Amino acid sequence: MHIVNVTEVRRNIREILAEIARTKAPAVIVQRSKPVAYLVDADTFERMRQYDAVDILSQARRESLDRMLRLRARVARKTEARGDSVAVIRELRERLGRHE
């Protein structure tokens, strides 16, 4: 990784960009000895954007799955409170049979 200060970037931007394009190695731009920016080649930047898009999709999928699991748990709690539908129907039929 190439480290350059802001003044050097102003003076030699063409050479710095050519080196980044040739080596595919990023450059760190420092100001007062602290990193303020990174320069990367276009291919690397595009790959980073694709990874971000995949992460966003993965996050959306996880959120959807979480919502489905919460809904499933809520439905399960409600159906447990009412009991098994087969058992409820059997019980109703038995009651009707007794009162006829």
C-alpha positions as CSV (number, residue, x, y, z in Angstrom):
1,M,0.0,0.0,0.0
2,H,1.4,3.3,-1.1
3,I,1.2,6.2,1.4
4,V,1.1,9.7,0.0
5,N,0.3,13.1,1.6
6,V,-2.1,15.6,0.2
7,T,0.7,17.8,-1.2
8,E,2.2,14.9,-3.1
9,V,-1.2,14.0,-4.5
10,R,-1.6,17.6,-5.8
11,R,1.8,17.5,-7.5
12,N,1.8,13.9,-8.8
13,I,-1.8,12.8,-9.2
14,R,-1.2,11.3,-12.7
15,E,1.8,9.2,-11.5
16,I,-0.1,8.0,-8.4
17,L,-3.1,7.0,-10.5
18,A,-0.9,5.2,-13.0
19,E,0.7,3.3,-10.2
20,I,-2.6,2.3,-8.7
21,A,-3.9,1.2,-12.1
22,R,-0.8,-0.8,-12.8
23,T,-0.2,-2.5,-9.4
24,K,-3.9,-2.7,-8.2
25,A,-2.6,-1.6,-4.8
26,P,-4.5,1.1,-3.0
27,A,-2.9,4.4,-1.9
28,V,-3.6,6.0,1.5
29,I,-3.8,9.8,1.4
30,V,-2.6,11.3,4.7
31,Q,-3.0,14.7,6.1
32,R,-1.0,15.6,9.2
33,S,0.0,12.0,9.4
34,K,-3.6,10.8,9.6
35,P,-5.4,8.8,6.9
36,V,-8.1,10.9,5.3
37,A,-8.8,8.9,2.1
38,Y,-8.0,5.8,0.1
39,L,-7.5,5.6,-3.7
40,V,-8.3,2.3,-5.3
41,D,-8.4,1.1,-8.9
42,A,-11.8,0.9,-10.6
43,D,-12.0,-2.9,-10.6
44,T,-11.4,-3.1,-6.9
45,F,-14.0,-0.4,-6.3
46,E,-16.6,-2.2,-8.4
47,R,-16.0,-5.5,-6.5
48,M,-16.4,-3.6,-3.2
49,R,-19.8,-2.2,-4.5
50,Q,-20.9,-5.7,-5.5
51,Y,-20.0,-7.1,-2.0
52,D,-22.0,-4.2,-0.5
53,A,-25.0,-5.1,-2.6
54,V,-24.8,-8.7,-1.6
55,D,-24.5,-7.7,2.1
56,I,-27.6,-5.5,1.7
57,L,-29.5,-8.4,0.1
58,S,-28.4,-10.8,2.8
59,Q,-29.5,-8.4,5.5
60,A,-32.9,-8.0,3.8
61,R,-33.2,-11.8,3.7
62,R,-32.3,-12.1,7.3
63,E,-34.8,-9.4,8.3
64,S,-37.5,-11.2,6.2
65,L,-36.7,-14.5,7.8
66,D,-36.8,-12.9,11.3
67,R,-40.3,-11.4,10.5
68,M,-41.5,-14.8,9.3
69,L,-40.2,-16.6,12.4
70,R,-41.8,-14.0,14.7
71,L,-45.1,-14.4,12.8
72,R,-44.9,-18.2,13.0
73,A,-44.3,-18.0,16.7
74,R,-47.2,-15.7,17.2
75,V,-49.5,-17.9,15.2
76,A,-48.3,-20.9,17.2
77,R,-49.0,-19.2,20.5
78,K,-52.6,-18.3,19.3
79,T,-53.3,-21.8,18.1
80,E,-52.0,-23.4,21.2
81,A,-54.4,-21.3,23.3
82,R,-57.3,-22.7,21.3
83,G,-56.0,-26.2,21.1
84,D,-55.6,-28.6,18.3
85,S,-58.4,-28.1,15.7
86,V,-58.9,-31.9,15.3
87,A,-59.4,-32.2,19.1
88,V,-61.8,-29.3,19.2
89,I,-63.9,-30.7,16.4
90,R,-64.0,-34.1,18.0
91,E,-65.1,-32.5,21.3
92,L,-67.8,-30.5,19.6
93,R,-69.1,-33.6,17.8
94,E,-69.2,-35.6,21.0
95,R,-71.1,-32.8,22.8
96,L,-73.6,-32.6,19.9
97,G,-74.0,-36.4,20.0
98,R,-74.9,-36.3,23.7
99,H,-77.5,-33.6,23.4
100,E,-79.4,-34.9,20.4
